[in-house]
């Protein structure tokens, strides 16, 4: 359904996304993980050309065979909402504070489905009920809802025109753990019942492992590891994935809580990326070649890929044996 090929995004001289490629089948779920500044949100928003005009985007984004990066604006507007929609990070910022929830839910339905106001209102009520928000509150404004309820409303809006794909940009950020669990259960049910494909961005690997079949780990604007989500977390191949997985304490293990294995330093500035592997300055397994040579995603097991010279060397050694 979605085939992303050599996607590149830059802001002036700073490359924010560098040659990202992946595919997504109908009904499949892909998680995208990485620290802030690694290019996750830029990559996701570029798929529907939602970046500011200052961004320079190249590559291909084939959605059901059609390249959205070269599509005319009329066609792109038709794909948005009805083909693919977005659950933005921070529902209070995404919702219009001076319009009722009913107005905001009905707008995409009226524009894309070309139905009467009565039908659109009935659809909006159905959507609210489906995400656990009472339809009788359709006339309320965003500030009259809790954070968790606003996030549910954002999910309802994303579902308004029955899209094939939802891009969820950190939909559980700033929610408490109980509400986060409810939102994740809601998303899981919608994916299961409606067969919607999802790209979900999060800093929390446990969230992605719970919801997603596959996981893409980004660093320095690139995907550095890609494969089945639970395998990547339990048996990471790339040192960066290993560091991310180790940064989360284990519940019931006091030792891991007292000594979390974090990662020193910060992600590289995209305006001054180091030569070779961009992770080399922070990598605990760095070698001399890592500072001069860079490697693209390389097979790292069944259905898995990693961009690491250590993985490449291991594969070559195994082939020689």
C-alpha positions as CSV (number, residue, x, y, z in Angstrom):
1,X,0.0,0.0,0.0
2,X,2.8,2.4,0.9
3,X,6.3,2.2,-0.7
4,X,8.7,4.9,0.4
5,X,11.9,5.1,-1.7
6,X,15.0,7.1,-0.9
7,X,13.1,9.8,1.0
8,X,15.2,12.9,1.7
9,X,14.2,16.1,3.5
10,X,16.4,19.1,4.2
11,X,16.0,22.5,5.7
12,X,18.5,24.7,3.9
13,X,21.9,22.9,4.3
14,X,20.7,20.7,7.2
15,X,19.6,17.2,6.0
16,X,16.7,16.1,8.4
17,X,15.9,12.8,6.6
18,X,18.6,11.0,4.6
19,X,17.6,8.2,2.3
20,X,14.7,6.5,4.2
21,X,13.1,3.6,2.4
22,X,10.4,1.2,3.7
23,X,7.2,-0.5,2.7
24,X,3.8,-1.0,4.5
25,X,1.2,-3.5,3.6
26,X,-2.6,-3.0,4.1
27,X,-3.5,-3.4,7.8
28,X,0.2,-3.5,8.8
29,X,1.5,-1.5,11.8
30,X,5.0,0.1,11.7
31,X,6.5,1.8,14.8
32,X,9.2,4.5,14.4
33,X,11.5,5.1,17.4
34,X,14.5,7.3,18.2
35,X,15.5,10.3,20.2
36,X,14.2,13.8,19.6
37,X,15.9,15.3,16.6
38,X,16.4,12.0,14.7
39,X,13.9,12.8,12.0
40,X,10.9,10.7,13.0
41,X,8.2,13.4,12.7
42,X,9.8,15.1,9.7
43,X,9.8,11.8,7.9
44,X,6.2,11.0,8.8
45,X,4.7,14.4,8.0
46,X,6.6,14.5,4.6
47,X,4.6,11.5,3.5
48,X,1.5,13.7,3.0
49,X,3.5,16.9,2.2
50,X,2.6,18.5,5.5
51,X,6.0,20.1,6.1
52,X,6.5,23.9,5.8
53,X,7.4,25.4,2.4
54,X,11.1,25.8,3.5
55,X,11.5,22.0,3.5
56,X,13.1,20.5,0.4
57,X,11.7,16.9,-0.2
58,X,12.9,14.4,-2.8
59,X,12.5,10.6,-3.4
60,X,9.2,8.8,-3.9
61,X,6.2,8.2,-1.7
62,X,4.0,5.7,-3.5
63,X,0.6,5.4,-2.0
64,X,-1.4,2.7,-3.7
65,X,1.0,3.1,-6.7
66,X,0.6,6.9,-6.9
67,X,3.6,9.2,-6.0
68,X,2.3,11.7,-3.5
69,X,5.4,13.9,-3.8
70,X,4.6,14.8,-7.4
71,X,0.8,14.6,-7.2
72,X,-1.2,17.7,-8.0
73,X,-2.7,19.6,-5.0
74,X,-6.2,18.7,-5.9
75,X,-5.3,15.0,-5.9
76,X,-3.3,15.4,-2.7
77,X,-6.2,17.0,-0.9
78,X,-8.4,14.1,-1.9
79,X,-5.9,11.6,-0.5
80,X,-5.6,13.4,2.8
81,X,-8.4,12.3,5.2
82,X,-10.0,9.8,2.8
83,X,-6.8,7.8,2.0
84,X,-4.5,8.7,4.8
85,X,-4.9,10.9,7.9
86,X,-2.8,12.1,10.9
87,X,-3.2,12.0,14.6
88,X,-1.0,14.9,15.6
89,X,1.1,15.2,18.7
90,X,-0.7,17.4,21.3
91,X,-4.4,17.4,20.6
92,X,-5.1,20.8,22.2
93,X,-2.7,22.4,19.7
94,X,-4.3,20.5,16.7
95,X,-7.9,21.1,17.6
96,X,-9.5,24.5,16.9
97,X,-10.3,26.1,20.3
98,X,-13.2,28.3,19.0
99,X,-15.1,25.6,17.1
100,X,-17.2,22.8,18.6
101,X,-16.2,19.2,18.4
102,X,-19.2,18.6,16.1
103,X,-18.1,21.2,13.6
104,X,-14.5,19.9,13.5
105,X,-15.6,16.3,13.1
106,X,-18.2,17.1,10.4
107,X,-15.9,19.3,8.3
108,X,-13.9,16.5,6.6
109,X,-17.0,14.3,6.2
110,X,-18.9,17.2,4.4
111,X,-15.9,18.0,2.2
112,X,-14.8,14.5,1.2
113,X,-17.9,12.4,1.4
114,X,-20.3,15.1,-0.1
115,X,-23.1,14.1,2.2
116,X,-25.8,16.2,3.9
117,X,-25.2,17.9,7.3
118,X,-27.6,15.5,8.9
119,X,-25.7,12.5,7.7
120,X,-22.4,14.1,8.6
121,X,-23.7,14.8,12.1
122,X,-24.8,11.2,12.5
123,X,-21.4,10.0,11.4
124,X,-19.7,12.3,13.9
125,X,-21.8,11.0,16.7
126,X,-21.0,7.4,15.7
127,X,-17.3,8.2,15.6
128,X,-17.4,9.8,19.1
129,X,-19.1,6.7,20.5
130,X,-16.6,4.4,18.8
131,X,-13.7,6.1,20.7
132,X,-15.5,6.3,24.1
133,X,-16.6,9.9,24.1
134,X,-20.3,10.5,24.7
135,X,-22.0,11.8,21.5
136,X,-24.1,14.1,23.6
137,X,-21.0,16.2,24.1
138,X,-20.6,17.1,20.4
139,X,-21.5,20.7,21.1
140,X,-18.7,21.2,23.6
141,X,-15.4,22.9,22.9
142,X,-11.9,21.3,23.2
143,X,-11.0,23.0,26.5
144,X,-14.0,21.3,28.1
145,X,-12.4,17.8,27.7
146,X,-9.6,16.1,29.5
147,X,-6.3,15.4,27.7
148,X,-7.2,11.8,27.2
149,X,-10.6,12.7,25.8
150,X,-9.1,15.2,23.4
151,X,-6.7,12.5,22.1
152,X,-9.7,10.2,21.6
153,X,-11.4,13.0,19.6
154,X,-8.3,13.4,17.4
155,X,-8.4,9.7,16.7
156,X,-12.1,10.0,15.8
157,X,-11.3,12.8,13.4
158,X,-8.5,10.7,11.8
159,X,-11.2,8.0,11.2
160,X,-13.8,10.4,9.9
161,X,-13.4,9.5,6.2
162,X,-12.5,5.8,6.7
163,X,-8.8,6.1,5.6
164,X,-6.6,3.1,4.7
165,X,-3.6,4.6,6.7
166,X,-3.3,6.5,9.9
167,X,0.0,8.3,10.9
168,X,0.0,8.7,14.7
169,X,2.7,11.2,15.8
170,X,3.3,10.4,19.5
171,X,-0.4,10.1,20.3
172,X,0.2,9.2,24.0
173,X,2.7,12.0,24.8
174,X,2.0,13.9,28.1
175,X,-0.8,11.4,29.1
176,X,-0.7,9.6,32.4
177,X,0.0,5.8,32.2
178,X,-3.6,4.8,32.8
179,X,-5.0,7.0,30.0
180,X,-2.1,6.0,27.8
181,X,-3.1,2.3,28.3
182,X,-6.6,3.2,27.3
183,X,-5.6,5.0,24.2
184,X,-3.3,2.1,23.2
185,X,-6.1,-0.4,23.7
186,X,-8.4,1.8,21.6
187,X,-5.9,2.0,18.8
188,X,-5.3,-1.8,19.0
189,X,-9.0,-2.4,18.7
190,X,-9.4,-0.1,15.7
191,X,-6.5,-1.7,13.9
192,X,-7.9,-5.2,14.6
193,X,-11.5,-4.4,13.7
194,X,-11.1,-2.1,10.8
195,X,-7.9,-3.3,9.2
196,X,-6.3,0.1,9.1
197,X,-2.5,0.4,8.5
198,X,-0.7,2.5,11.1
199,X,2.6,4.3,11.3
200,X,3.2,5.2,14.9
201,X,5.9,7.4,16.2
202,X,7.0,7.2,19.9
203,X,10.0,7.5,22.2
204,X,8.6,4.6,24.2
205,X,9.7,1.2,22.9
206,X,7.2,-0.6,25.1
207,X,4.4,1.3,23.5
208,X,5.6,0.3,20.0
209,X,6.2,-3.3,21.0
210,X,2.6,-3.5,22.3
211,X,1.0,-2.0,19.2
212,X,3.2,-2.6,16.2
213,X,4.3,-5.6,14.1
214,X,7.4,-4.0,12.8
215,X,9.8,-1.3,14.2
216,X,12.1,1.2,12.4
217,X,14.7,2.8,14.6
218,X,16.0,6.2,13.3
219,X,19.2,8.0,14.1
220,X,20.7,11.0,12.4
221,X,17.9,11.1,9.8
222,X,18.3,7.5,8.8
223,X,16.8,4.2,9.6
224,X,19.5,2.2,11.4
225,X,17.5,-0.9,12.2
226,X,14.3,-2.4,10.8
227,X,12.4,-5.6,11.6
228,X,9.8,-7.3,13.8
229,X,9.2,-5.1,16.8
230,X,9.6,-7.6,19.6
231,X,12.7,-9.0,18.1
232,X,14.3,-5.6,17.8
233,X,13.7,-4.9,21.4
234,X,14.6,-8.3,22.9
235,X,17.6,-9.0,20.5
236,X,18.8,-5.7,18.9
237,X,21.5,-5.9,16.3
238,X,22.4,-2.2,16.1
239,X,24.3,-0.6,19.1
240,X,21.8,2.3,19.1
241,X,18.8,0.0,19.3
242,X,20.5,-1.8,22.1
243,X,21.1,1.5,24.0
244,X,17.4,2.5,23.5
245,X,16.1,-0.8,24.8
246,X,18.5,-0.7,27.8
247,X,17.4,2.8,28.8
248,X,14.0,1.5,30.1
249,X,14.0,0.0,33.6
250,X,12.5,-3.4,34.1
251,X,9.4,-3.5,36.4
252,X,10.1,-5.6,39.4
253,X,13.9,-5.4,39.0
254,X,15.4,-2.9,41.5
255,X,18.8,-3.1,40.0
256,X,17.7,-1.9,36.6
257,X,15.8,1.0,38.2
258,X,18.9,2.1,40.1
259,X,21.3,1.6,37.2
260,X,19.5,2.4,33.9
261,X,21.9,1.9,31.0
262,X,21.4,5.1,29.2
263,X,23.5,6.7,26.4
264,X,25.9,9.5,27.0
265,X,25.9,12.5,24.7
266,X,23.3,13.9,22.3
267,X,22.2,13.1,18.7
268,X,24.4,14.8,16.1
269,X,23.5,18.2,14.7
270,X,22.0,17.6,11.3
271,X,23.9,20.6,10.0
272,X,27.3,19.1,10.9
273,X,27.0,15.3,10.7
274,X,30.3,13.4,11.3
275,X,32.0,11.4,8.6
276,X,31.3,7.7,8.4
277,X,28.6,6.3,10.8
278,X,26.7,9.2,12.4
279,X,26.4,7.1,15.6
280,X,30.2,6.5,15.9
281,X,30.9,9.4,18.4
282,X,28.5,7.8,20.9
283,X,28.9,4.1,20.0
284,X,30.4,1.8,22.7
285,X,31.5,-0.6,20.0
286,X,33.0,1.9,17.6
287,X,35.9,0.8,15.5
288,X,38.3,2.8,13.3
289,X,36.4,2.0,10.1
290,X,33.2,3.3,11.6
291,X,34.6,6.9,11.6
292,X,35.3,6.9,7.9
293,X,32.9,4.3,6.3
294,X,29.1,4.4,6.3
295,X,26.8,1.5,5.6
296,X,23.2,1.3,4.4
297,X,20.7,-1.1,5.8
298,X,22.1,-4.7,5.6
299,X,20.4,-8.0,6.1
300,X,20.7,-8.9,9.8
301,X,18.5,-12.0,10.2
302,X,15.1,-13.2,8.9
303,X,13.1,-10.1,8.0
304,X,15.6,-7.8,9.7
305,X,18.1,-5.1,8.5
306,X,20.7,-3.1,10.4
307,X,23.0,-0.3,9.2
308,X,26.1,-1.3,11.2
309,X,29.6,-2.3,10.0
310,X,29.7,-4.9,12.9
311,X,26.6,-6.6,11.4
312,X,28.1,-6.4,7.9
313,X,31.4,-7.9,9.1
314,X,29.5,-10.7,10.9
315,X,27.6,-11.5,7.8
316,X,30.8,-11.6,5.7
317,X,32.5,-13.8,8.3
318,X,29.6,-16.2,8.4
319,X,29.6,-16.4,4.6
320,X,33.3,-17.2,4.5
321,X,32.8,-20.0,7.1
